[in-house]
Amino acid sequence: GTRLAVEFILELLAAGQSENDILANYPGLTREDILACLSYASYLAHEYKAFPIPA
């Protein structure tokens, strides 16, 4: 129950915040939570492929 969206955590990481920075700023978050966000993002990247539409 941290109520932080996966997207938000991924945006923090993409912006260059380290895992330690995120954990310090959001004490309710655990390392496992961050890893779960990355795992979910990896799943989506593999599950949903974009295909170009011919013009």
trRosetta pair geometry for C-beta under 8 A, 3 or more apart (Angstrom, degrees):
i j d omega theta_ij theta_ji phi_ij phi_ji
1 28 7.6 -71 96 172 66 133
2 26 6.7 60 -166 170 132 118
2 28 4.5 159 -111 112 95 117
2 29 5.4 55 -115 -77 161 73
2 33 6.7 45 3 -144 145 159
4 8 5.3 -115 -179 76 86 133
4 9 6.0 90 134 -51 118 97
4 26 6.4 10 -51 -152 155 153
4 29 6.7 -21 29 -80 147 118
5 8 4.4 101 62 -2 85 102
5 9 7.3 -155 95 -2 49 81
6 9 5.9 -58 -154 37 35 109
6 10 6.3 32 151 -17 68 108
6 37 4.8 171 -145 -129 82 90
6 40 5.6 -61 -148 82 150 146
6 41 7.3 -179 164 -54 116 88
7 10 5.8 -59 -148 40 30 111
7 11 6.3 33 153 -22 65 106
8 11 5.7 -53 -149 34 30 113
8 12 6.7 34 151 -21 63 101
9 12 5.7 -50 -153 31 34 113
9 13 6.6 31 151 -14 65 105
9 22 6.9 73 -143 -158 83 145
9 29 7.7 158 -105 -138 122 144
9 33 7.5 -143 -108 136 159 96
9 34 6.2 -158 -178 -117 131 69
9 37 4.4 -88 93 -120 137 169
10 13 5.7 -54 -150 39 35 111
10 14 6.1 35 152 -19 68 108
10 37 5.9 -156 -56 162 83 118
10 38 7.7 144 -99 -84 89 56
10 41 5.7 127 -104 -76 135 141
11 14 5.5 -54 -141 40 32 112
11 15 6.2 32 156 -21 65 107
12 15 5.8 -59 -149 36 28 110
12 17 4.5 -43 169 44 87 136
12 21 7.9 -161 170 99 114 108
12 22 5.4 106 132 -98 144 115
13 16 7.9 103 176 -25 30 10
13 17 6.3 -82 -87 62 33 82
13 19 7.9 22 -104 -73 100 64
13 22 7.4 -21 -66 -50 76 145
13 34 7.6 128 -66 -160 126 106
13 37 7.9 163 -10 108 138 131
13 38 7.7 75 -41 -79 178 99
17 21 4.4 -125 -169 86 90 133
17 22 5.4 104 132 -55 123 88
17 25 7.9 -50 -164 14 142 140
18 21 4.6 104 52 1 76 101
18 22 7.1 -143 94 -3 43 85
19 22 5.9 -58 -152 37 31 110
19 23 6.2 28 154 -17 66 109
19 31 6.5 46 176 -122 127 85
19 34 5.6 138 -131 124 97 170
20 23 5.8 -56 -144 40 30 110
20 24 6.2 31 156 -21 65 107
21 24 5.8 -59 -150 36 28 110
21 25 6.3 15 158 -10 65 112
22 25 6.0 -63 -145 43 28 104
22 26 6.0 -23 171 28 68 109
22 29 6.5 -65 142 94 94 151
22 34 6.4 113 94 -92 145 130
23 26 6.8 -76 -128 62 22 75
23 27 7.5 62 172 -106 59 39
23 29 5.9 -130 -112 88 58 101
23 30 7.5 42 -121 -134 106 22
23 31 6.8 -10 -83 -67 135 70
23 34 7.6 -71 -61 -31 92 135
24 27 7.6 2 -162 -74 24 72
26 29 4.2 42 111 0 111 122
29 33 4.9 -119 -161 67 78 146
29 34 6.8 72 164 -46 116 89
30 33 4.8 112 54 -4 70 98
30 34 7.5 -135 100 0 46 82
31 34 5.8 -54 -156 35 38 110
31 35 6.3 36 148 -16 69 107
32 35 5.6 -54 -145 41 34 112
32 36 6.2 41 153 -25 65 104
33 36 5.6 -53 -150 33 30 114
33 37 6.7 34 150 -21 62 101
34 37 5.6 -49 -155 30 35 114
34 38 6.7 31 149 -14 65 104
35 38 5.6 -53 -149 39 36 111
35 39 6.2 40 151 -22 67 106
36 39 5.4 -51 -144 36 33 115
36 40 6.3 35 154 -20 64 104
37 40 5.8 -54 -149 35 29 111
37 41 6.4 29 152 -18 64 106
38 41 5.6 -52 -146 37 33 112
38 42 6.3 36 153 -21 64 105
39 42 5.7 -54 -150 35 30 113
39 43 6.5 35 150 -22 63 104
40 43 5.5 -50 -150 33 33 115
40 44 6.5 31 153 -17 65 104
41 44 5.8 -54 -149 37 32 110
41 45 6.3 34 153 -22 65 106
42 45 5.7 -53 -147 34 31 113
42 46 6.5 20 157 -9 64 108
43 46 6.1 -68 -153 43 27 102
43 47 5.7 19 158 -17 68 119
44 47 5.6 -59 -130 42 29 108
44 48 5.7 -17 -176 21 69 111
45 48 7.5 -60 -115 53 13 78
